[in-house]
Amino acid sequence: MIGLSARTPWRALGRLHFLTAGLAFLLAHGIAMAQEGQESSSAKAYFRLEKPIRILSPHQRWEGDQFPHTLSVVEMNRDGSRYWGWYGLNEGGGIGLARSNDLVHWVKYGKNPLLTNARWPSVLAKADPNDPGLLYVAYTRDYDTPASYIVLAVTHDGVHLALRKILVQPVTHQRNQNPNLFRDPRRGRFYLTWYRGSGNSVIVSRNADRLEDLDRAPDKILLSSDETLAAPTLLCLPGAIGPGQQSSPIYYLSTEIHPRGTEWQTKVFVAGAADGDFRPVAENPVLRGGHACLFQHIFHNRFYGYLCHEVSPDQWALEVVQAPLGPE
């Protein structure tokens, strides 16, 4: 510490004051720059989405006056088709199967539906190390009621689904639906994320070491809103590892929103964990014009998002939107 006596020259005092003020300015400027950097880094951008392409037509008789609304895709390499996708109808009339070799052109299974009184299938492969060929399917039952709930089924062939258990129990005057199954590539844990509606909109999360233990895991509220906020799906971008490229994984949580007086839109949030502190990405909503229910996938270093599009009141079309993961 520098001490000042009564004999200190005034010129020295002035010089010291100048240095002190300069240091204070630099310190304040540095803090402001650091805060600005933190704010900009927290508002991460989403993928550069290309123009959506319509898929999954023509209409099948069992679909009646309903429309394909969601598509959950797994790489299967079976029966001449590399990719298998399970879709649900908009009003819960059932679940169908479609297959593709390029993720864009899909052919519906000729013996649909696989299930009735079922909506919003979310399919996860290789979840059981003792039975890697087993597929797990979470879906909604009693969709159009005030006590919809979520169940878990299993299948080996992708066609015959056997009910395993109830994941989220029915609750009077509480809608539990829009399930999303996710395995964290970093931690290896399994997550169930879904929409709960009971006067307001809530996005709920559970996680467990074993997928079949998700029915007993505690709930964690990720997001809530007085307006429509639903249809959650998770996606993880692993962090880069290499010289000068180390970074942490990024978790994107896609949701649908319906602000009062507007059309359906897609809003995405980002966090550092699958059940973390999710914040909106930059330039939200990422999709407008009646686009909602986005299922996020990455295949062969490219993003594929399957979503529904309200082309007119109560008329829906299923579409795919693509994006590069980095500069092309």
VMD Tcl script that draws the C-alpha trace (Angstrom):
set ca {
  {0.00 0.00 0.00}
  {1.26 3.44 -0.91}
  {1.08 5.95 1.95}
  {0.71 9.72 1.43}
  {2.14 12.31 3.82}
  {1.58 16.04 4.05}
  {4.87 16.59 2.21}
  {3.76 14.60 -0.95}
  {4.03 16.94 -4.01}
  {0.69 17.86 -5.65}
  {2.05 16.80 -9.05}
  {2.56 13.29 -7.66}
  {-0.96 13.33 -6.26}
  {-2.38 14.26 -9.66}
  {-0.40 11.54 -11.38}
  {-1.64 8.99 -8.84}
  {-5.24 10.13 -9.29}
  {-4.91 9.77 -13.07}
  {-3.54 6.24 -12.75}
  {-6.27 5.26 -10.28}
  {-9.05 6.58 -12.53}
  {-7.54 4.82 -15.52}
  {-7.39 1.52 -13.69}
  {-10.99 1.93 -12.55}
  {-12.09 2.62 -16.13}
  {-10.25 -0.41 -17.48}
  {-11.68 -2.61 -14.75}
  {-15.25 -1.42 -15.40}
  {-14.77 -1.84 -19.16}
  {-13.44 -5.35 -18.66}
  {-16.39 -6.32 -16.48}
  {-18.83 -4.93 -19.04}
  {-17.13 -6.83 -21.85}
  {-17.19 -10.05 -19.81}
  {-20.91 -9.59 -19.08}
  {-21.59 -8.88 -22.73}
  {-19.72 -12.04 -23.70}
  {-21.70 -14.10 -21.19}
  {-25.00 -12.72 -22.48}
  {-24.13 -13.39 -26.12}
  {-22.88 -16.89 -25.40}
  {-26.06 -17.76 -23.50}
  {-28.22 -16.78 -26.50}
  {-26.93 -19.53 -28.76}
  {-28.25 -19.79 -32.28}
  {-30.21 -22.76 -33.59}
  {-29.61 -24.57 -36.88}
  {-29.93 -22.75 -40.20}
  {-33.15 -24.46 -41.22}
  {-33.90 -25.08 -44.88}
  {-37.32 -24.95 -46.51}
  {-39.68 -27.68 -45.22}
  {-40.61 -30.55 -47.56}
  {-43.98 -32.32 -47.32}
  {-43.87 -36.06 -46.58}
  {-46.14 -39.01 -45.67}
  {-48.85 -38.89 -48.29}
  {-51.11 -40.37 -49.64}
  {-53.84 -40.78 -47.06}
  {-54.61 -44.22 -45.62}
  {-58.22 -45.27 -44.96}
  {-57.71 -45.95 -41.23}
  {-56.63 -42.33 -40.72}
  {-60.20 -41.16 -41.42}
  {-60.49 -37.40 -41.02}
  {-57.21 -37.16 -39.07}
  {-53.68 -36.44 -40.28}
  {-50.10 -37.60 -39.52}
  {-48.87 -35.21 -36.88}
  {-45.51 -36.43 -35.52}
  {-42.70 -38.73 -36.66}
  {-40.11 -40.43 -34.44}
  {-37.30 -41.99 -36.49}
  {-34.79 -44.80 -35.79}
  {-32.09 -46.19 -38.08}
  {-33.04 -49.89 -38.38}
  {-31.56 -51.34 -41.60}
  {-34.26 -54.00 -41.79}
  {-36.62 -55.38 -44.46}
  {-35.03 -53.28 -47.18}
  {-35.48 -49.98 -45.33}
  {-32.73 -48.13 -43.54}
  {-34.98 -45.80 -41.52}
  {-38.20 -46.57 -39.71}
  {-40.55 -43.86 -38.47}
  {-43.56 -44.13 -36.17}
  {-46.22 -41.46 -36.58}
  {-49.27 -40.42 -34.61}
  {-52.44 -38.73 -35.82}
  {-53.41 -35.26 -34.69}
  {-56.51 -36.33 -32.70}
  {-55.12 -39.50 -31.14}
  {-56.73 -42.00 -33.51}
  {-53.71 -44.29 -33.56}
  {-50.08 -44.95 -34.44}
  {-48.77 -45.88 -37.88}
  {-45.42 -46.97 -39.31}
  {-43.56 -45.58 -42.33}
  {-40.17 -46.48 -43.82}
  {-37.52 -44.71 -45.88}
  {-34.02 -45.01 -47.28}
  {-33.21 -41.31 -47.51}
  {-35.15 -39.69 -44.60}
  {-37.25 -37.65 -47.05}
  {-39.25 -40.12 -49.16}
  {-41.41 -42.31 -46.91}
  {-43.75 -45.25 -47.61}
  {-46.48 -46.04 -45.11}
  {-46.74 -49.60 -43.82}
  {-49.59 -51.43 -45.54}
  {-51.00 -52.95 -42.33}
  {-51.38 -49.77 -40.28}
  {-52.50 -48.93 -37.65}
  {-50.17 -50.52 -35.15}
  {-52.29 -49.21 -32.24}
  {-55.49 -47.27 -31.69}
  {-56.25 -44.92 -28.78}
  {-52.62 -43.88 -29.09}
  {-50.91 -40.62 -29.97}
  {-47.46 -39.09 -30.12}
  {-45.10 -42.10 -30.25}
  {-41.51 -41.49 -29.15}
  {-39.20 -44.41 -29.96}
  {-35.81 -45.20 -28.46}
  {-33.46 -47.98 -29.62}
  {-30.57 -49.78 -27.88}
  {-31.81 -48.83 -24.43}
  {-31.39 -52.31 -22.90}
  {-27.78 -53.62 -22.97}
  {-29.08 -57.15 -22.43}
  {-31.47 -56.87 -25.40}
  {-30.09 -54.28 -27.86}
  {-32.71 -55.13 -30.50}
  {-35.59 -54.11 -28.23}
  {-37.34 -50.82 -29.02}
  {-39.09 -48.75 -26.36}
  {-42.12 -46.67 -27.35}
  {-43.73 -44.03 -25.13}
  {-47.09 -42.66 -26.25}
  {-50.22 -40.87 -25.03}
  {-53.50 -42.58 -24.22}
  {-56.95 -40.96 -23.92}
  {-55.54 -37.88 -25.64}
  {-58.78 -35.96 -26.05}
  {-59.80 -36.16 -22.39}
  {-58.98 -34.05 -19.32}
  {-56.99 -36.98 -17.85}
  {-54.71 -38.13 -20.67}
  {-51.70 -40.17 -19.56}
  {-48.47 -41.72 -20.85}
  {-47.61 -45.40 -21.26}
  {-44.57 -47.45 -22.30}
  {-44.59 -50.27 -24.86}
  {-41.85 -52.50 -26.27}
  {-41.32 -54.20 -29.62}
  {-38.68 -56.28 -31.38}
  {-40.05 -56.11 -34.90}
  {-41.28 -52.50 -34.83}
  {-44.82 -53.63 -35.69}
  {-46.24 -55.53 -32.73}
  {-46.20 -53.26 -29.67}
  {-46.68 -54.82 -26.24}
  {-47.75 -52.60 -23.36}
  {-45.15 -52.67 -20.58}
  {-46.34 -50.14 -17.98}
  {-47.83 -46.72 -17.26}
  {-45.11 -44.07 -17.14}
  {-47.25 -41.11 -16.04}
  {-50.43 -42.00 -14.21}
  {-53.78 -40.44 -15.15}
  {-54.74 -37.49 -12.94}
  {-58.20 -35.94 -12.90}
  {-58.31 -32.60 -14.73}
  {-54.62 -32.82 -15.69}
  {-53.43 -33.55 -19.22}
  {-50.17 -35.50 -19.39}
  {-49.07 -36.03 -22.99}
  {-46.43 -35.33 -25.70}
  {-43.83 -37.78 -24.26}
  {-40.22 -37.66 -25.44}
  {-37.73 -40.45 -24.63}
  {-34.08 -39.41 -24.65}
  {-30.77 -40.97 -23.65}
  {-28.06 -38.53 -22.61}
  {-24.91 -39.43 -24.57}
  {-22.76 -37.79 -21.91}
  {-24.21 -39.31 -18.72}
  {-25.90 -42.40 -20.16}
  {-29.08 -41.65 -18.19}
  {-32.58 -41.89 -19.63}
  {-34.97 -38.94 -19.69}
  {-38.70 -38.62 -20.11}
  {-39.82 -35.09 -20.96}
  {-43.49 -34.24 -21.49}
  {-46.25 -31.63 -21.42}
  {-48.54 -31.25 -18.42}
  {-51.58 -29.02 -18.66}
  {-53.70 -28.03 -15.67}
  {-54.67 -24.38 -15.93}
  {-51.24 -23.52 -17.31}
  {-48.60 -25.19 -19.48}
  {-45.70 -27.03 -17.85}
  {-42.77 -28.97 -19.34}
  {-41.80 -31.77 -16.95}
  {-38.67 -33.94 -16.83}
  {-37.72 -37.22 -15.17}
  {-34.48 -39.19 -15.40}
  {-33.21 -42.60 -14.27}
  {-30.34 -45.03 -14.84}
  {-32.78 -47.54 -16.39}
  {-35.48 -46.53 -18.83}
  {-38.05 -48.74 -17.13}
  {-37.52 -46.87 -13.85}
  {-38.81 -43.57 -15.27}
  {-42.26 -44.23 -13.82}
  {-40.80 -43.94 -10.29}
  {-38.40 -41.03 -10.86}
  {-39.18 -37.60 -9.34}
  {-40.60 -34.80 -11.48}
  {-38.65 -31.66 -12.30}
  {-40.31 -28.60 -13.85}
  {-38.22 -27.24 -16.73}
  {-40.52 -24.53 -18.10}
  {-43.98 -23.13 -17.42}
  {-46.22 -20.57 -19.08}
  {-49.70 -19.09 -18.86}
  {-49.94 -19.55 -22.64}
  {-49.57 -22.70 -24.73}
  {-46.15 -24.31 -24.30}
  {-46.02 -27.99 -25.21}
  {-44.53 -30.72 -27.45}
  {-41.03 -30.98 -25.93}
  {-38.25 -32.91 -27.67}
  {-34.57 -33.05 -26.70}
  {-31.44 -33.08 -28.84}
  {-27.78 -33.10 -27.75}
  {-24.88 -31.74 -29.77}
  {-21.72 -33.30 -28.30}
  {-18.96 -30.88 -27.46}
  {-15.98 -30.66 -29.78}
  {-12.77 -32.25 -28.47}
  {-9.45 -31.44 -30.06}
  {-6.67 -28.84 -30.22}
  {-8.34 -25.50 -29.63}
  {-11.83 -27.03 -30.02}
  {-12.82 -28.17 -26.55}
  {-16.41 -27.27 -25.70}
  {-19.28 -28.59 -23.62}
  {-22.32 -30.43 -25.03}
  {-25.32 -28.32 -26.01}
  {-28.87 -29.49 -25.29}
  {-31.72 -28.12 -27.40}
  {-35.30 -28.36 -26.12}
  {-37.84 -27.79 -28.87}
  {-41.40 -26.76 -27.96}
  {-44.55 -25.59 -29.68}
  {-46.20 -22.31 -28.73}
  {-49.47 -20.68 -29.70}
  {-49.43 -17.03 -28.59}
  {-52.89 -15.53 -28.31}
  {-54.13 -14.22 -31.63}
  {-51.37 -15.88 -33.69}
  {-50.62 -19.17 -35.43}
  {-48.73 -22.21 -34.13}
  {-44.99 -21.66 -33.86}
  {-41.85 -23.55 -32.80}
  {-39.73 -22.13 -30.01}
  {-36.39 -23.67 -28.98}
  {-34.49 -23.42 -25.70}
  {-30.88 -24.29 -24.89}
  {-29.07 -25.51 -21.77}
  {-25.93 -27.30 -20.64}
  {-27.80 -30.38 -19.40}
  {-30.82 -32.45 -20.44}
  {-32.76 -31.10 -17.46}
  {-30.83 -27.88 -17.07}
  {-31.70 -24.19 -16.90}
  {-33.18 -23.79 -20.38}
  {-33.06 -20.34 -21.99}
  {-34.45 -19.28 -25.39}
  {-32.10 -19.52 -28.34}
  {-31.43 -16.43 -30.43}
  {-33.98 -15.40 -33.06}
  {-36.96 -17.29 -31.64}
  {-39.41 -18.59 -32.72}
  {-37.31 -20.64 -35.11}
  {-40.39 -21.65 -37.16}
  {-43.62 -19.74 -37.74}
  {-46.61 -19.99 -40.04}
  {-48.39 -22.90 -38.33}
  {-45.32 -25.14 -37.83}
  {-45.22 -27.12 -34.59}
  {-44.45 -30.49 -32.94}
  {-40.80 -30.61 -34.03}
  {-39.05 -33.98 -33.52}
  {-35.28 -33.39 -33.62}
  {-32.84 -35.92 -35.09}
  {-29.24 -36.03 -36.31}
  {-28.25 -38.60 -38.92}
  {-24.85 -38.69 -40.60}
  {-23.82 -35.23 -39.44}
  {-27.00 -33.55 -40.64}
  {-30.07 -32.28 -38.81}
  {-33.51 -33.66 -39.71}
  {-36.58 -32.21 -38.05}
  {-40.02 -33.76 -38.51}
  {-42.94 -31.47 -37.77}
  {-46.56 -30.74 -38.57}
  {-47.87 -27.77 -40.53}
  {-51.39 -26.39 -40.12}
  {-52.15 -25.61 -43.76}
  {-55.73 -24.55 -42.92}
  {-57.99 -24.80 -39.86}
  {-57.89 -28.43 -38.64}
  {-55.96 -29.50 -41.76}
  {-52.41 -30.69 -41.10}
  {-49.47 -31.87 -43.21}
  {-46.32 -33.61 -42.01}
  {-43.02 -32.10 -43.19}
  {-39.27 -32.52 -42.83}
  {-36.87 -29.62 -42.40}
  {-33.11 -30.09 -42.76}
  {-30.00 -28.18 -41.76}
  {-26.22 -28.56 -41.83}
  {-24.52 -28.95 -38.47}
  {-21.73 -26.62 -39.51}
  {-20.36 -24.71 -42.48}
  {-20.90 -26.51 -45.80}
}
mol new
graphics top color blue
foreach p $ca { graphics top sphere $p radius 0.5 }
foreach p [lrange $ca 0 end-1] q [lrange $ca 1 end] { graphics top cylinder $p $q radius 0.2 }
display resetview
